[in-house]
C-alpha cells in the first residue's frame, strides 16, 4: 500500500486529505466524486560515470568520501561506472557487497606521493567508451589529467557533467616553494569547473570564496561520515598501551598527510609546552607523506611522539577513538573529512575556525576553535583544553552527538538533485538547439 496526498474533487470543489491506498474511484450515483492519490515524486535512477584519480585502498579524505558516494549511489539503485587509475596489485580491493562496473586506466605515480597514482587516458578512449555505453551523467571528483580528459569527452558527446572542488591545489603552491604557480593553478581550476554544469562544494563559505574568484554554478552539498565505522566503542586500551599511554595519560592525535601544506610545524612548536605541563602526554601522528623524515627528526620517540603510519578501516577507527584530543592545524582544507571522523569517534577537535570545523565544532562543547591562521591562539586554546582533562574527556559525548546527523544517505539525496538539474538542463538546451537548427533549415 502506498501513502500519498489525495485530491478529492466534488462538484468543482477541491479538498485534500491523506490516504493510504492508491485509488482512482468513480462513483456511479450523484454526486460524482473522484478520488486520486497524488503520490510523492518517484526517485529517478541514473547511469552515473564517476571519474576519480584516487580511491580505496588509497588512504586520504578524497578516496574515502568518494567511495562513500559510490556506495550510497548503489544503495539507492543507481548504476555506477567507476573510472580510476589502476593501482598496484598488492593494493587490490576486497570484493564489495555490490558489484561495481570499474574501468581501470593507466596510472603514473604522483610526484612526492608515490603511493598515489595520476590517471592517464585520452579523450578518444573515453569518447569511444561512452558512445557505446552512454551514461546519463558524468561525475568528476578530481581535476587531474584523467578528469580533464573526461570533461572534454563528455562535452564532445553533449553529456551533462558535474564536478567537485575537493582540494585547494592553488593554496598548496606556497608550501612547496612554487608560489608563482598559484594564479595559473587557480585559472586552470576556474576553467575546468566553469565548463561543468555544476561544481559541488561542502560549505557556503567556500562557495562564496570561489564565486568571488569567478567560479560559476556552485552547489553546496555537505559531506557525510560513516558513523558505524567511526564510533567511540572502538576505543582500545591495548592500542593506547602500545603508544606508551597509561589510562590517565592525555593522547593528542593527528590524522592526515605528513606534508608541508598540513601546517604541522605548529605542532612541532607547540609540543614542548605541552610536555612541560603534561610530561606523560603522547602525540600520535597517523599517516605518511614527504615530510615524515623531517618530522621524525624534530619529534623523536624520546619526546613521547608516535608515528603510527598509514591506517585505514577498523585500524584507523580505533586510532581516532583511542585519543583524547584531535589536533588539526591545517589551513589549506576545502572541508577536512578528518574533522567529522574524529567527532563521530567521540574525539573532541581542536582546529581553526573554518571549513568543517566552523560548521561542526562548538568551542568549549565538543572541542576548541582558534581564529583562522592565528598560531598563538591555536596554541593557547590547546593548552587550555588540556588543563582540565576531566572536562575534555566529558566532551566525548557532545563530539559524537554532533556527528550523528551526518548520514551519507541524506548527502547522496542532495547529489541526486544536482544530477537531475544538470540532466534536465542539458535536455532543455539540446531540444532548444535542435529546434533552432530546424528553423534555420526551413529558413534556407
Secondary structure, 3 states (H helix, E strand, C coil): CCCEEEEEEECCEEEEEEECCCCEEECCCCCCEEEEEECCCCCCCCEEEEECCCCCCCCCHHHHHHHHHHHHHHHCCCEEEEEEECCCHHHCCCCCCCCCEEEEEEEEEECCEEEEEEEECCHHHHHHHHHHCCCCEEEECCCCHHHHHHHHHHHHCCCEEEEECCECHHHHHHHHCCHHHHHHHHHHHHHHHHCCCEEEECCHHHHHHHHHCCCCCEEECCCCCCCCCCCHHHCCHHHHHHCCCCCCCCEEEEECCCCHHHCCHHHHHHHHHHHHHCCCCEEEEECCCCCHHHHHHHCCHHHCEEEEECCCHHHHHHHHHCCCEEEECCCCECCCHHHHHHHHCCCCEEEECCHHHHHHCCECCCEEEECCCCHHHHHHHHHHHHHCHHHHHHHHHHHHHHHCCCCHHHHHHHHHHHHHHHHHHHHHHHHHHHHHHHHHHHHC
